[in-house]
Amino acid sequence: MANRTVAFEIKRQASPDAPSVWEKFELEWRPGMNVISSMMEIATNPVTAEGRQTTPITYDSNCLEEICGSCAMRINGKARMACSALVDNLEQPIKLEPLSKFPLVRDLQVDRSVLFENLKAVKAWVPVDGTYDLGSGPRVFPQQQEVNYPLSNCISCCCCMEVCPQFNDATGFVGAATIAQVKLFNNHPTGKVLKEERLRALAGDGGIQECGFAQNCVEACPKQIPLTDAISDVSRDVLVQKVKDFLRT
Amino acid sequence: MNNEGTENPFRLWRELGVTMTEHATVIRYNKGLQQADAKIVELLERYKKVNLSDKSQWANTSFAFARQLKNMLELSRVVAQGALLRDESRGAHYKPDFPDRNDEKFLKTTKASFTGDAAGPKFEFEDVDTQWIKPRPRRYDAAK
């Protein structure tokens, strides 16, 4: 068999203000290659398919095993992790684009700090910091663990926000990932001391009511987190919280 | 950044990876480790002629990578030379020429410090604190 090649088309942009251009690359096929290993290959020989010298592609990546969440990008139009996108399973030419709803840094690298800010806003943590040993925490029943574990799989890749029609500047919607984390930490026996604060954080502008139930998030999630279930459950809790707060005042 | 050379940092990196995977993983031979060290010296020499295909000032990941590559090369010498100093098999590291663990000579922690010399890092050994647990042969075929 003649040397098999793999064709790539990559959308590139040198800086946030620069115009974007498409560059084509052609690489030798290797067994088991994925999108990240292909871009490493391009870096060793940064020449386009037309033979023009270019620069290595800028992208975020870290673990290369779909657990760190940093290499999210649009591959053939779908938001997904580049490390788990095997070239053999993709239609060619493989089109790579940066996530569209986040501030672009360069090429395929975007600034996803909005998710971090959202997680901070809903206090997505268990408050146990202290000066002395508190001993072991309360027991969690296996049935509860079964519910919590999938939620804890979130890798903060932002794919669910990229595909969400409601996640945009007009609504300021927090996105599904943050809501799933609210459910996770509200279920936690120690984390639930902050339950009311978390629910109130989701009650205002850009809160959970912005969800339009397009259900794209649950389709796109690379970790199969039951995001729509989480949104329904948290939505109910937010409503109950609003009523309670109304009656208290 | 403005180095006008002919070497691509990513290619040097790949050569380093191939060399280390071949000679410095689980099964190690002293001859192979010497070859690996010689190869790293060659790569360090070529590193001086490294050329970035990306000269931009913004989010230049090649630049950051090329700087890290220097440290990877130095650290690889620590791995290769440190392994050369131990003629034994310990833990997951297996030297077929020395199949047994040698606690007399090598029950020690290897410490390496950066020198900047061509000969590579400086090595010292530190004794392991065994006052609480006495070392015993590791056997999987018998109870302790």
Interface residues (C-beta under 8 A of the other chain):
Chain A: A14 S15 M40 A43 T44 N45 P46 Q53 T54 T55 P56 T58 Y59 V105 R106 Q109
Chain B: N8 F10 R11 R14 S53 D54 S56 W58 A59 N60 T61 S62
